[in-house]
Amino acid sequence: MAVLYIAMGGLIMFSGLILKYNFRDNNSQEDDFLIVRYILGVGIIGYGLFRAYRVYKYKK
C-alpha cells in the first residue's frame, strides 16, 4: 500500500493529467496548478514513506 501512495504522489507531481484537465473546454490548458501539484505530490509521497516506515518498524 505504501508503494501505491508513493507512486500516486509521483504521478501527481510529474504528470499533468491529474490537475491540468479543463472540464469546461475539454482540452488541456496552461499549467496553472504546478505548485498545487508539487504540494500534493510531496504530501502523498511523505505519507507513503511514513506508512512504509510504520510497516517496517512494527513488522515482527
C-alpha positions in Angstrom: 0.0 0.0 0.0 2.9 2.3 0.7 4.2 1.8 -2.8 0.9 2.8 -4.2 1.0 6.1 -2.2 4.5 6.8 -3.4 3.6 6.0 -7.0 0.5 8.2 -6.9 2.4 11.1 -5.4 5.0 10.8 -8.2 2.2 10.6 -10.8 0.6 13.8 -9.4 3.9 15.6 -9.4 5.3 14.6 -12.7 2.2 14.1 -14.8 -0.1 16.9 -15.9 -3.1 14.7 -16.3 -4.3 15.0 -12.7 -4.9 18.7 -12.3 -4.3 20.1 -15.8 -7.5 19.0 -17.5 -10.1 21.7 -18.1 -13.6 20.1 -17.9 -15.4 23.1 -19.4 -13.4 23.2 -22.7 -12.4 19.5 -22.8 -8.8 20.3 -23.6 -5.6 20.8 -21.7 -4.7 24.2 -20.6 -1.7 26.0 -19.2 -0.2 24.5 -16.1 -1.6 26.9 -13.5 -1.6 24.3 -10.8 2.1 23.4 -10.8 2.6 24.5 -7.2 -0.5 22.7 -6.0 0.6 19.5 -7.8 4.0 19.6 -6.1 2.5 20.3 -2.7 0.0 17.4 -3.1 2.7 15.1 -4.5 5.2 15.7 -1.7 2.4 15.3 0.9 1.3 12.0 -0.5 4.9 10.7 -1.0 5.6 11.7 2.6 2.6 9.8 3.8 3.6 6.8 1.8 7.1 6.9 3.3 5.6 7.3 6.8 3.4 4.2 6.2 6.3 2.2 4.9 8.3 3.1 8.0 5.4 2.1 10.2 5.1 -1.3 8.5 8.8 -1.9 8.7 9.0 -0.7 12.3 6.2 -2.9 13.6 7.0 -6.0 11.4 7.7 -8.9 13.7 
